[in-house]
């Protein structure tokens, strides 16, 4: 769901595939058992997020709390976001009433709302869905000033660094490059890790550098391209990073697992990655974990709050569900404070409720970087809110790859024309 991937070695990847297969069989068996034992009350079919670590425990708790009014049944989806979206689109376009609760990537709200596939939340339901929730996650669940989803999880990248190499973490992009260059000149570990393979993670980083200068791809109602001179500055920064000699030689193939592996193996002094890094590193390399520092994402100017890209997942009630009331109730249970804390600790899912970051002792103990996350989350920016997001994402990742080949002015101009064609319904995907 475009939030994070936990990296592992090749052997561990193979093991994880086998374990995942076993998990899929176990979950399928669980679903069969649930059907054969006649679930209590209305069945609420959940699609999206049901295979997350220990998520079955959340379902069990909510089913018990429902007291027989409904039973949540988790259903499997493909493991990748594109495959998940394809199944959603196919089934919702066919008005499939077997899908009740939809765990959606935060970039899908506009597309699904515009298509009429998800229900608007109004009145008391709307108020409850957004009470205590940070505003940027609410923005990802909103389209044309209407709320269509319940924010469930969020995410932001932060800057990780090796404390033994970096006594004072950089605040700006210029400071980051200067510190990395000084380490390189001294013959020390100096690499800056970030994702730049041709996939969604690269689009996140392109959005990050555009955000740094206040640039956007499209206007709020997705009727006009807004790429301008600020976008040129953002792409110039990406070009500078990619050609600095301070990044991995395989940058154009780097996704989250590769970026994590460089940090784990001691090849990176700095790493721009998601909050899961600390808990994953405690297992992968305790020595590196003990040496990890964390700070906010770099900004263009000192004192300027970083504006990074949001990840996460929202819950929406399908328009075609025959049980919208029970489905909404199930979503709110799965999203309550207790379950958000549990999901954060068990599965690395960042909460959307602000009070968890400020007041929940269990969360704060497990997430010492929670204050950094909260500072970023308050100023975070969604990816372009548009029904055509998938098209725009593909155009960005394709036409700006590899990052070292970016020509800031020419690339901005070309991308502006391609996105304009897409908005007019004339675009052809690469």
N, C-alpha and C positions, 0 to 999 in steps of 0.2 A: 504494500500500500504506500509506496513511495516514502517510507520513513527511514528504514534502515535495513541492512542485511548484516548478519553476524558472520565474519570471515572465519575460515578454517583452512587447515592444510589440505593437500590433495587427498591424503589417506582419510582424514576426518570427513572431507566432502563425500567420499565414497561411502563411508560408514553412515554419514547423516542421510544419504539417499536411501540406504537400506533401512535405517531407523524410520525415516519418513514414510517409506513404503509400509513398514510394519504399523506405523501410526495410522496410516490411511486405512489399513485393513481393520485395525482395532476400532477406529471411529466408525467405519462402515458397519462393523459388527454391532457396535453400540447402537447405531441407528436402527438396524434390523431388530435388535432386542427391544428397543423402545417401541417400535411398531408392533411387535408381536405381543408386548405386554400391555397394549392399549393405554397410551399416555392419558393422564388425567386432563379433563377439560379440553379446551381448544388447543390444537397444535399450532404453534407459531414457528414457522420454518425460517431459520436464520441462514443467510448466505453471506459469507465474508467474515473472516477473522475467527471462525469456529475452530480452526486447527492450531491456534496459537498455544504456546506453552501453558499448561494447566487451565486452559479456558473451560474445559469440561467441569472444573470445580465451580466456576462462576455460574455456568448454566444450572448445575445441580442446586446451588444455593438459591438462585432466583426461582427455580421450579418449586423448591420447598416453600419459599416465601409466598408464592402464588396460591398455595393452599388448594390446589385442584382447579383453579379458574383457567389456567393454561399450562401447557408444557412446551418449553423451548426445545426445538430439535435442531442441532447444528448440522449443516450440510457442507460437503466438501466442494471446493473450487480449485481451479488451477493455481499453482504456487506463485506465478508471476502476475503482475498487475495487468499487463496487456491481455493475458488469457482470461483473467477474471472479468475484465470489462467486456470482452467479446461474448462471454456467456451471459452476462447481464443484458447486454444490448439485444442479443438474439432472443432471449426468453421474454424480456419486457416488451419488445416490439411485437411479439406474438400474444401479448396480453395474458401471460402465464399467471394464473391465480395461485400457483403453488409456491410462489415466493412472497413472503410476508415482510420480514425485516432484512434490509439490505445494508451490509457493511461496505460503504463506498469510500474509495480514495477521495481525498479532499478536492481533487481536480475535476470530479465528475458532476458536481452539483448543478452547474449551469446547463450542461448537456441533458441530464436526466429531467431537470425541471422544465426546460424548454420543450422537451418531447412529451411532457405530460405523464411521466412514468412514476413520479413520486409525489406524495401529498404535502401540500403546504401545511405548516403548523401555525395555528392561530390561538388567540385567547389564552386560557390557562395553560394549555399544552405548550405554547410558545414560551410563556413566562417561565415555566418550570424547566424547559429545555436549556434556557440560557442563563438561569439564575446562578451567579457565582462563577460563570465561565469567562475566561479571558476573551477580550473582544476579537483579536485576530482569528482564533478558531471559529468564533461565531460568524465572522465574515466569510469563511470557507463554506459555511452551510447556508449562505444567503445568496439569492439571485433576484435582481431587480427589486431590492428592498423587501423581499419576502423570505421568511425562514422555511427551508425545506428539509432540514435534517437536524439531528441531535448531535452536537460535537461529542465524540467519544475519546479520541486520543489526538495528540498533537506531537510536534517534533521540530527541533531546530538544530542545526550544526553549530558546534563551538570549536574554538581553537585549542587543540591539545599540544603540549610541548614537553620536552625533557628538561626537568628542573636542573639536572646536573650540567646541562649545556646552556641553559637560558635562565640566568638569575632573575632577570626582569622581563616579563613577557611583552611582546610588541602590542601597541594599541592600534596602529595604522598599517595599511598595506606597505607603505614606504619603509616603516620600521621593520616589518617582517622581512622584506627583501634585504635590507641592510644587515640585519642580524644573521640571516642565513648566509649572506656573502662573507661576513666576517668569520663565521665558523668554517666556511669552505676555505678561505684564505689561510686559516690556521691549521688546515688539514684535519678538521674534525667532522663528525657527522653533521650534515647541514640540510638535508633534503626537506622540501616542503611537500607534503602529501595532500593530494585532492583528486576528486574524480573527474575524468575528462574523456572517458570512453563514449562512444556514440550511443547513448541511452538516456533515460530520464534523469539519472543522477547528474549528468553533464548539463542538462537543461536547468536543473536546480542551481548549479554554480554559475551558469550564464545569467540566470535571474538574480543571483546574489550580486554579481558585479554591476549589473544594470541598476539594481536597487541602491547600490552604494552612491550612485550619482543622481538618484531620483528619476531614472528612466523607466518606462513601461513599454509593453508590447502593443496593447490595445486600450481603448478607453473603457469606462466602467460598464457600459452596456454593449460592448463588443461590436460597435458599428464602425469604428475608425481605427486605423493603425496610428500609433503614437511614437514610433521610433524616431528619434531626433538626434541632435548633437550630444545630448547626455548619453544616449545609447552608444554613440561613437566612442565616448570616453570610457564607457564600461567595457566595450570590446577591446579597446586599446590596453586596458588593464589586464584582461585575459591573455592577450597576445604577449604582453610584457612578462607575465608569469610563466607562460608556456615556453618562452624563448630565453629565459633568464639563466639557464644552466644550473638552476637550483632545484629542479624537479626531477622526478624519475624519468629515465630514458624511455620507459614504456607508458608514459603519461596518457597517450591517446587510447590505451587499452585498460586504463585503471578504473575499476569500479570499487565499491566499498571494501570487498574482501582484499583486494590488492593493496589498497591504501592502508588497511589495518595490518596486513602482513609486513609492509615496509616498516611500520612503527614497531611491531612485535620483534622483528629481526634486527632492530637497531640501525636501520638505514635512514630513518627520518628523525629530524630534530623537532619538526612541526608537523601537525596533521589536522586538516580541516575535515571533521567527521562528526557523526551523531553521538549522543550521550551514552549509547550502549558500550562505547569503547572501554570505559573503566571496568565494568563488571566482566566483560569478555576478556580483557587483558589480565585481570586477576587470575583467571584460569589458564590463559594461553602463555603468559610470561609474567609471573609475580614480581620478578626483579624490575622489569620495565614498568609494571603497574605502580610500584612503590615510588618510581621516579617521575610519574606523570603529573604535570600541572595542567591547569585548565583556565581559560579566560574567554572573554567574549570574542566573537568573530571580528576580524579587522574592519575598520572603517576608513574612509578616505581622509578625514580630518580628525585630529585629536580632539576628544571631548564630544564628538558626534556619535550618537547611539547607532549601533549597527542595525541594519534592516535586512534580516536574512529571510530565506524562503521557508515557509511552513510545510511540514509533512503532516502525516496523521490520517485518521479515518473518522468518518461520520456515519451515524445510523439514520436511515430513511425508511419510511413506511411506504411500501409499494402501493401505487394507485389501484392495483388489481387485487390486493389482499382482501379476503372476505372477513378478516378479523382485525380491522385497524385499531380498535380500542385496546385489545389484548396485546397487539404488536407494539403499540406505543408504550404500554406499561412494561412490557418485557425489556424494551430498549432502555427505559429509564432505570430499571433495576440493574441491568448489566453495566450501566454508566454511573452508578451511585459512587459516593466517595470511597466507601470501603472497598469496592471492587476495582476502582481506579488505582488505589494504592497497591492492591494485590497484583494487578496487571503490570504495574510499573516495576515491582520487585521481581515478579516471576518471569515476565516476558519483555521487559524493557520498554513498555508503552508509556510515553510521557503523558501525564494527566492534563486535562483541560481546566480543572477547577483551581482557581488561584489560591484558595486557602490551603490546599495540600502543600504547595511550595512554601508557604509562610508558617504553617501551624502544625503540620502532621509530623510528629517526631519520628515515626517509623520510616516515612519517606525521606526525611532529611538525613537520617543516619545512612541510608543506602545510597542517596544521591547528594554527596557533599557539594557537587557542582550545581545543585538546584537553584541557588541564587543567581548564578550566571545564566542558566536556562530561562529563569523567570524574567530577568532583565531583557533578554533577547525576545522572549515571547511577547512582551508588551509592545514591542515595536516591529514585530515580524510582518512579512508581506506574503499574501497568497500568490501562487502562480496565476497567470492570466485567467480571470473569471470569464469564461466564454464557452458556449456550447461547442465551439470548434477547437477546444483545447488540444485534443489528440492530434489534430492536423497541424496546429501551430508547433506543438512539441516536436513532432517528426521533422518539420521544416527546420527548426532551430538546431536540433542535434545533427541533422544531415549536412546542412549548409555551413555550419561553423566547425565542422570536424575535418581534420585534426585542429586543435586550438592554435598550434604554431603557424598554421596557414591563414589565419584570419587577417584580412585587410580591413581595419576598422571602418573606414569610410565606405569602401566598396561593398563590404559584407553587410553593413547596415542598410545601404541602399537596396541591395539585392533582396535582403530579407523583408524589407518594407514592401517591395513590389509583390513578393510571393504571398505574404500574409494578406495584403490588400486583395489579391486575386481569390484567396481562400474565403475571405469575408463576403466577397461577391458571388461565391459559389462557382468560381472558375478555376480554382487551384487544382493542380494535379500533384499528388503526393509522390515523393521520390521513390 
